[in-house]
Amino acid sequence: MTVRDRSDTVPRTEASIQVAAWGPADTPAGAFRLLPVCPERDLRLIARWMNDPAVALFWELAGPPSVTAAHVRAQLAGDGGSVPCLGVLDGRPMSYWEIYRADLDPLARHCPVRPHDIGIHLLIGAAADRGRGLGTTLIRAVAELALDRRPSCTRVLAEPDVRNTRCVAAFLGAGFRLRGEIDLPGKRAALMIRDRAPRRPL
């Protein structure tokens, strides 16, 4: 996880990603949708996921619910360029996502980005949902949603911790390529990129 410290001021209407309008995606695992977090409804569940040792190793948000609440509320109070979401599969909340404008994010200080690049962070909440290819399926679905719903976006980026080999493998399986490794605050990251496929001529 990269700490979001958006010191540059960007008008909300210009930065806002509007994930709520993306709608559902049909996947081999079922109908999947990103729902922007509602703190009163979702923070307890997200905080429980953050305290799973397998998650805490890479997200560094373990502890009392107030730790998770501060992280999530900072995004909700921002310019709309980073949106915390629940991933809901066939009506069941089972993952946490952060969808963000990579070109307006501190990530842009550490690697080349293009205007309107979208970045994603994710965690699969329940242990029973991990290790069976579900991450790859959902990453592919979210990347395709971003590229389809945002014509100005030509790439989707991710920067998982290089130690998180399962996560790196999931992004590779979802059609991302490994561009290299970069140093970010608190971690050495694998820079993963999913390019928009070129349109075929009519």
MIMARBA-281164 format. One record per residue (C-alpha): residue number from 1; x, y, z. Coordinates in steps of 0.1 Angstrom, whole numbers. Layout:
MIMARBA-281164
SITE/NUM/X/Y/Z .
...
//
This chain:
MIMARBA-281164
SITE/1/0/0/0 .
SITE/2/12/35/-8 .
SITE/3/1/62/16 .
SITE/4/-21/87/-2 .
SITE/5/-7/122/6 .
SITE/6/-23/144/-21 .
SITE/7/-8/178/-14 .
SITE/8/-16/192/-48 .
SITE/9/-50/208/-51 .
SITE/10/-70/196/-81 .
SITE/11/-107/206/-87 .
SITE/12/-130/178/-75 .
SITE/13/-149/177/-108 .
SITE/14/-116/173/-127 .
SITE/15/-101/146/-105 .
SITE/16/-132/126/-97 .
SITE/17/-133/91/-110 .
SITE/18/-171/85/-105 .
SITE/19/-167/47/-97 .
SITE/20/-203/45/-85 .
SITE/21/-214/50/-121 .
SITE/22/-193/21/-136 .
SITE/23/-220/-5/-130 .
SITE/24/-215/-43/-127 .
SITE/25/-192/-67/-145 .
SITE/26/-201/-102/-154 .
SITE/27/-172/-125/-145 .
SITE/28/-168/-163/-145 .
SITE/29/-171/-161/-107 .
SITE/30/-204/-142/-108 .
SITE/31/-217/-106/-110 .
SITE/32/-191/-82/-95 .
SITE/33/-196/-46/-86 .
SITE/34/-175/-18/-69 .
SITE/35/-195/1/-43 .
SITE/36/-179/32/-28 .
SITE/37/-175/27/9 .
SITE/38/-202/40/33 .
SITE/39/-183/44/66 .
SITE/40/-213/37/88 .
SITE/41/-220/5/70 .
SITE/42/-186/-8/59 .
SITE/43/-158/3/83 .
SITE/44/-162/-25/108 .
SITE/45/-159/-51/81 .
SITE/46/-129/-35/64 .
SITE/47/-111/-31/98 .
SITE/48/-116/-68/104 .
SITE/49/-100/-76/71 .
SITE/50/-71/-52/78 .
SITE/51/-64/-71/110 .
SITE/52/-59/-105/92 .
SITE/53/-22/-111/95 .
SITE/54/-19/-120/58 .
SITE/55/-34/-86/49 .
SITE/56/-17/-65/77 .
SITE/57/18/-75/64 .
SITE/58/12/-54/32 .
SITE/59/-15/-28/42 .
SITE/60/-1/-17/75 .
SITE/61/-35/-7/88 .
SITE/62/-39/-33/115 .
SITE/63/-51/-20/149 .
SITE/64/-83/-5/163 .
SITE/65/-111/5/138 .
SITE/66/-101/41/142 .
SITE/67/-69/34/122 .
SITE/68/-88/21/92 .
SITE/69/-115/48/96 .
SITE/70/-89/76/94 .
SITE/71/-74/61/62 .
SITE/72/-107/57/45 .
SITE/73/-122/90/56 .
SITE/74/-92/109/43 .
SITE/75/-100/96/8 .
SITE/76/-137/103/11 .
SITE/77/-129/139/22 .
SITE/78/-106/144/-8 .
SITE/79/-111/155/-43 .
SITE/80/-126/123/-56 .
SITE/81/-94/112/-72 .
SITE/82/-91/82/-49 .
SITE/83/-122/61/-42 .
SITE/84/-123/34/-15 .
SITE/85/-147/7/-25 .
SITE/86/-162/-26/-14 .
SITE/87/-160/-54/-40 .
SITE/88/-193/-72/-40 .
SITE/89/-196/-106/-57 .
SITE/90/-231/-119/-63 .
SITE/91/-243/-95/-35 .
SITE/92/-216/-105/-10 .
SITE/93/-190/-80/1 .
SITE/94/-157/-99/-2 .
SITE/95/-129/-75/-11 .
SITE/96/-117/-39/-6 .
SITE/97/-104/-17/-34 .
SITE/98/-89/17/-39 .
SITE/99/-93/32/-74 .
SITE/100/-73/63/-79 .
SITE/101/-60/87/-105 .
SITE/102/-23/77/-107 .
SITE/103/-14/109/-125 .
SITE/104/-26/130/-96 .
SITE/105/-12/107/-70 .
SITE/106/22/107/-52 .
SITE/107/30/76/-73 .
SITE/108/37/100/-102 .
SITE/109/68/113/-83 .
SITE/110/83/78/-84 .
SITE/111/76/65/-120 .
SITE/112/64/78/-153 .
SITE/113/26/81/-156 .
SITE/114/3/93/-183 .
SITE/115/-26/117/-180 .
SITE/116/-57/98/-167 .
SITE/117/-39/66/-158 .
SITE/118/-59/47/-132 .
SITE/119/-43/29/-103 .
SITE/120/-57/1/-82 .
SITE/121/-51/-14/-48 .
SITE/122/-70/-44/-35 .
SITE/123/-73/-70/-8 .
SITE/124/-94/-101/-8 .
SITE/125/-111/-101/26 .
SITE/126/-118/-137/36 .
SITE/127/-91/-164/36 .
SITE/128/-116/-188/19 .
SITE/129/-116/-165/-12 .
SITE/130/-78/-165/-16 .
SITE/131/-56/-188/-34 .
SITE/132/-81/-201/-60 .
SITE/133/-77/-175/-88 .
SITE/134/-104/-152/-78 .
SITE/135/-81/-122/-75 .
SITE/136/-70/-126/-111 .
SITE/137/-106/-128/-123 .
SITE/138/-116/-97/-104 .
SITE/139/-85/-77/-113 .
SITE/140/-92/-83/-149 .
SITE/141/-128/-73/-145 .
SITE/142/-119/-40/-127 .
SITE/143/-92/-31/-152 .
SITE/144/-117/-37/-181 .
SITE/145/-143/-16/-163 .
SITE/146/-118/13/-159 .
SITE/147/-108/12/-195 .
SITE/148/-143/9/-208 .
SITE/149/-159/35/-186 .
SITE/150/-131/60/-189 .
SITE/151/-122/65/-226 .
SITE/152/-95/90/-216 .
SITE/153/-77/63/-196 .
SITE/154/-52/43/-217 .
SITE/155/-35/23/-189 .
SITE/156/-43/8/-155 .
SITE/157/-14/7/-130 .
SITE/158/-7/-12/-98 .
SITE/159/22/-12/-74 .
SITE/160/20/-43/-51 .
SITE/161/48/-50/-27 .
SITE/162/74/-72/-44 .
SITE/163/72/-96/-15 .
SITE/164/35/-102/-22 .
SITE/165/42/-128/-48 .
SITE/166/6/-140/-50 .
SITE/167/-6/-105/-57 .
SITE/168/20/-100/-84 .
SITE/169/10/-133/-100 .
SITE/170/-26/-123/-99 .
SITE/171/-19/-91/-118 .
SITE/172/2/-110/-144 .
SITE/173/-26/-135/-149 .
SITE/174/-51/-106/-154 .
SITE/175/-31/-92/-184 .
SITE/176/-8/-68/-166 .
SITE/177/29/-67/-175 .
SITE/178/58/-62/-150 .
SITE/179/74/-29/-160 .
SITE/180/101/-31/-133 .
SITE/181/106/-23/-96 .
SITE/182/103/11/-79 .
SITE/183/110/24/-44 .
SITE/184/79/38/-27 .
SITE/185/76/51/9 .
SITE/186/76/19/30 .
SITE/187/80/-7/3 .
SITE/188/98/-19/-28 .
SITE/189/70/-22/-54 .
SITE/190/65/-42/-86 .
SITE/191/51/-17/-112 .
SITE/192/24/-35/-131 .
SITE/193/7/-20/-162 .
SITE/194/-23/-31/-182 .
SITE/195/-25/-13/-215 .
SITE/196/-56/-6/-235 .
SITE/197/-57/-30/-264 .
SITE/198/-55/-12/-297 .
SITE/199/-88/-9/-315 .
SITE/200/-91/-30/-346 .
SITE/201/-98/-10/-378 .
SITE/202/-134/-13/-390 .
//
